[in-house]
Amino acid sequence: MKVLYNISVLGLGYYNPLCRTGIFRVIENLAYGLKNSNECDLIFCTQGPPFILFEVLDYLESNSELARVPLGYQSKDLKFRRRLQNVYHKLNQKLDKTPISRKLAPEILMLRAIRKVLTYVTRSAASLYKPISLRSLAEADIYHSPFEPIPDEIRKAATQLEKFLTVHDLIPIIHPEFFDLQDKDTVEKAISSLDPESWVFCVSQSTKDDLCNYSSIIDPARVFVTHLAASKLFYPCFDSQEIELICSKYNIPNSPYILSLSTLEPRKNIDHTIRCFLQLIQQEKILDLNLVLVGAKGWKYDKIFAEISSDPILKDRVITTGYVADEDLAAVYSGAIAFVYPSFYEGFGLPPLEAMQCGVPVITSNTSSLPEVVGDAGIMLDPKDSDGLCQSLFELYHQPGLRQSMSHKSLEQAKKFSWEKCTQQTLAAYKTALSS
């Protein structure tokens, strides 16, 4: 069977490392799985304007393994148009950085005039571009969008094409207080692209339940649960010198630390973690324990940083690393005495699984999909339970035996999830659709 697989998100992540979050990893790892399978012929595709195709082409040129997969698009004079897009991009960057005092300088006015011409040329050329070639469309049996709405050219295709959409969560709809309107709009557009003949992958049973409760368009029998997995980047690192060296790159002191990794935003409940950490070290007079927050700044993160900087204790004991390179994550995870993730709601919850695959004790919420992921291996708490979190952290700090026991459970639980398993479940769903 021939599968058209949309990898637009990978191009975005290639140019913006902050976008290499859970969804990027999911799309990339499933791409590897499908590519290496003997059960399908994989064709990559994109959707949207030409610059998305150019970003994806740049990503593929940096990835020798996935570059072997054909990319189905239709475009004349591609090399020229990529060069034109590159010039246009650099011109925009230069003009955006121009100080207000120089906005009317003759050379700047000339550059703005050139930009107008390039804008017209690139828009005119876009009419000759199709993100998915007619040949790829005619040959494909399956179209799979792992994040974005199913595009109109797929929905209206005259061919007998089975259409799949991956739904990661409905949190912007269920809990709009945790997102801005743009995020809600993105999810709503994706769901509105479904019709009764579509098929859906949900990354957890919790997300499937949310989708089926929200929309009556899709028969639950056409919705498949395919649990995700942690990347092979995540493994137990036992080399204390390597851990110390990598931690020093991110200003993490050589002393015990609690780790929390997520986008720093209200839904992740980071301020609750910070308050419980402060309560613990003050009440128990703990002098050597730190809290390490790894992750990009998200929506409404100012409150988190204000809370840290305004407290004389927290400003020295809470370390915010920002983005941590993929190759350093295993060591940063492995060095922690515990991983804390009191999120209010998740579609799946990759960070707890990543932590477990590194052999780290996990404390997380008992809500949404997290019990599916963590099982009996971690400590599950109400996301507002301050006393429970403080007590759990206290016990893990003082009891090496408990840490060792939970570390073993983490590793065993993580073995239940793999990209090989996810890929096989995905292929099985494709076959079900084709045989229906």
N, C-alpha and C positions, 0 to 999 in steps of 0.2 A: 504493500500500500504506500502511496505517495502522500507525504505530510507537509503542508505549508505551515511553518512555525514562525510567528512574529517575534523578532528580536530587537524591535525599536528601542526598548529600554536599555539594552546593552550599549548602544551608541551614546546615549545620554550619560550613562555611568562612566564610560571611557573618558569623557571630557570633564566630568565633575565627580571626583572621588567621593564627595559627600552623598552622592546618589547611589553609592554601592552599598545599599542597605539590604534588608532581607529579600525584597522582591527581586533585586538584581541577582542575588545569589541563587534564588530559586530558578529564574529563567535560564541562567547560565548553566547550572548543574543539570537541569533537565535537557538542555541542548546537548550537553556531553553524552547523557544517557541515551537519547534518541539517535544521536550520530553513531554511537558504538553498537547499536542494536542491529541485528540481521533481519529484523521483522518489519522494517520500514525504510523507504527511501526518503531522506529528509531534504527539504528545500527551505532555506531561510527566506523571510520576506520582511518588509517594513510597512508602515502606513504613515500618511501625513505628507508634508511638503518635502521637496528634494533634500534640504539640509539634513533631514533625519537619515536618509539613505547615505549621505556622505559621512555622517558620524559613525554609522554602522560599518561602512567600508573601512574607515580608519581603525575601528575596533577589531575587525576581522584581520586586517593587515598586521595587527599586534599579537594575534592569537593563531599560531601556525596550525593548531589542531582543528579549530572550528573553521578556519579559512578554507579547508578542503570541502566544506559543504557549499553547494551552489546557492547563489542568492538570486531569487527570481524577481527581476524588475525590468522595466522597459524605458529606455532613455537614450536619446541621440546625443552624440558629442559629449560623452560622460566626462572624459579627461578635461576638456575645455571648461565644462560647467563646474567641475570640482575646483579648478584653479580660480575661476570667477568667484565662486562662493568663498574661497579662502581669502581672496583680495577684499571682498565685501566685508567679511568678518573682521579682518585686521583694520579696515577703514573705520568700521563702527567702533571698535575698541579705542582707536586713536581719538575719534571725535568725542566719545563718552568721557575720556580722561582730560579733555581740553578744559583748562580753567575758565571761569566765567569772564575774566578780564581779557581773554584772547578770542572770545566767540566771534568777534567781528573783524579779526585780523584777515587780511587778503588771502593768505594761504589757506586759512580755515574755511573761508567762504568758498574757495575753489574746491576744497575737499568735499564740502557739503553738496556742491553742484554735481561733482562726480558721483557721490553716493546716490543722488536722485536718478541719475542715468543708470547706474548699476541696479538700483531697485526696480526700475522699469524693465530692464533687460532680464533680470532673474525671474520676475513675475511672468513676463511674456514666455520665457523658456519653460516655465512650469507646466504650461498647457501641453507640452510634448512629452511629459513625464508620467509614467504610471508606476506606482510603488510595487504593483504585482503585475507581471507580464501576462498577456492573454494566454500565452502558451503554458505558463506555470499553472494558471487558473484552470485551463482545460484538462491538464494532466493530473491534477491533484485529486485525491479522494477525501482528504481531511484538511480542514483549516483550523488552526489552534492559536488563539490569542491568549497568552499567559497573563495578561494584565489589562490591556486597553480594550475599549469597545470593539465589537466586531464591525469592521467598516462596511459602508454601503455597497461597495463593489463586490464584497463577499456575500452580503445578505441578498443582493439582487442577482447574483450569478445564475445563469441559466443551467449550469452544470449540476449534476447530482453530488453536491459537495456537502459533507457532514461538518457542521460548524460547532466548535468547542470554545468555551470561554472559561478561564480560571478565575474564580472569585476568592480573593484572599480574606476579605472581611467586609462587614457592613457597618463598621463602627461609626463612620461619619453620619450615617442615617440613624442608627440606634442611639448613639450618644453624640449629637451634634455639638454639645458643649466642649468637646475635646478637639474640635477641628474648625477651620475657617470654611467659608462657603464654597471655596474652590475645590477642597477635598471632597465635600459632599457631592458637588456637581460631577466630579470625576467618577465616583462610584455609581451615581444615578444614571449617568450616560452609559456606563458599562452594562448595567442591568437592563436598561431600556433597549439595548441593542439585541437582546434575546427575543426569540419568538418560540412558539410551541414546538418547533422542529429543531431547536438548538439543543446542545448538550452542555453540561456544566461540570467542571471539576471544582470541588471545595477542598480547602487545605485541612479541614477538621470537621468532625461531626457537628461541633458547635456552630461553625459557619454555615453548614448545610441547613441546620435547623433555623438559623436566622434568615437565610435566603428563602426557604420554603414558607416561613411565617410572613415574610414581607411581600413576596410576589406569588401570585397564583398562575403566572404565565407558564411556568415550567412544572411538568410532572416530576415529583420527587424521584421516580424511577429513572429519570434521565440525568440525575445529579449523582456524581461519583465522589466519594471521599478518598483523596490521595494524600496521606500524611507526608510532610516534607522530611528533610534530613539535614543534618549538619554537614558542612564541607569537610573534606579530609585535611583542611588547614587546621582543624581543631583536634588536638591529641594531648595526652598527658606529657608534660615536659618535666623531667626529673633532674635536669641539670641546673643546680642552684646558681652556678656562675652565669649561665646563659640568662636565667630569669633576672638576676640582679643587673646584668648588663643591659638587657632590653628595658627593664623598668626604669633604669637611670635615664634612658633616652626621653622618657615622658615625665621626669621629675617625681617618680614614685620612690619614696624612701625605702631603705633596706630594713623594713620592720613589718610586722603583721598588718595585713590590710583586708578589708571587706571590699568586694568589687560589685559595681552595678554598671551594666552596659546597655545603653539604649539611646535613642534620640532624646535629648533633654527637652521634654514637653510635659504638660499637665497630666495627660493620660497615663504616663509611665509612673506617676506618683512619687517622683524623686524627692519632693519636699518632705514627704512622710518618712522616707529612708533617712534623710538628713536629720530630721527632728529625733527619730529613734536612736540614731547613732550618737547624737549629742547627749540625749538622756542617759544612754548606757555609759559613756565614758565619764560623765559627771557623777552619776550615782555610784558607780563602782570604782571611781578614781583610777581609771585605766590610762596609762601614760604613753603606751607604745603602739596603740592601735590607730590606723588611719582608714579613711573611706576614700576609695578611688572611683570617680565617675568618668566613664569612657563613653564618648558619643558626640555627635554634632549638635549644635544648638538648633533647637526646633522652634515650634510655635509657642509664644508666651513663655520663653525661658528666662526672662529678666527677673522674675520672682525668685527663681532658684539661685541665681548668682547674687542677688541682693541679700538673700538670707545668709549666704556663705560669707560675703565680704563684710557684713555688718556685725558679725559675731567674732569676738576676739579669739575664741577657741577654734571655731570652725575654719577660719581663714588659714590656719596653720595645719589643720588635721584633715581637711577635705581637699583632695587633689583632683582637678578637672584636666584631663589629658587632651580633650578634643579628639580629632580623628586619629586612630591607631592603624598603622599599616597592616594589611592582611597577614603578612609573614610574622608579625610580632604578637598576634592575638593569642596564640596557644600559650606562650610564656606568660603573658599578662594574666590570662585566666588561671593557669596552673599555679601561679604564685599566691593566689588569694586563699584565705582560710574559709571563705564562704562567698557565694554569689547571691545577691539579693535582687529580686525582680517583683515588686509588689504592684504590678500593673493593674489598672481597673478593668481592662478588657483587651483581649487579644483575638486575632483570627487564627493564629497558630501559636507563636511564641518561640522563635528560633533561638534567642539568646540563652534561655534556660537549657535547651538541648545542647547548644554549643558548650556551655559550662559543664554539663554532665559528661559530654564526650571527652572533656579534659580532666575528668575525675574530680570535679569540685563539688562540695556540698551545696545544695540549692535550697533557697527559701523563696517561695513565690506565692501568688494569690490562688485562692480556691475558686476562681471565677472563669467563665467562658471556656476557652479551649485548653487552658493551662493544666487542669487535671489529666486530660488526654495525653499530654506531652510528658509531664513529670511523673505521673503514676504514683506508686508508693515509695519512690526513691527520694523524694524531697520533703521538705516541711511546707505544708499548705496552710495559709492563713487568710482570714478576711483582710482585704487591702487596707482597712482602717484600724486594724487591731494593733495598736501601739505596744501594749503590754506583751502581747504574744511575740512580736518581732524583737523587742528588747530582750525577752527571756531566751528566745532561740539563738540570738547572736551571742548572748552571755554564755550559754552552754557550749556553743561551738568554739568560742574563744578559749574557754577553760578546759575543754575535754578533748585532747588529741585522739582518744579512742573513738569518740563519737564522730569526729571528722573522718577518721580512717574508715569507719563502718559506712558512713554516708557516701564517701568517695567511691567505695566498692559498688554500692547500690546505684550510684550515678552512672558508672561505666556499664553496668549490666542493663540499665534502662535504655541507655543511648544505643545499645546494640539492636534494639527493636526497630530502629529507624535507619534507613539507608536510601541512597539515591537509586541503587539498583532496584530496590523494592518499589519505589515511587515510579520509576520508569516502566517496570513490568505492569503495574496497575494502570498506568496511562495507556500503554499499548493494548491492554485488555479492554479498556473502555473504547478505544478506537475500533477494535474488532467488533465489539457489541453494537456500536453505531452502524457499522457497515453491513452487519448481518441482520439488522432489524427490518 
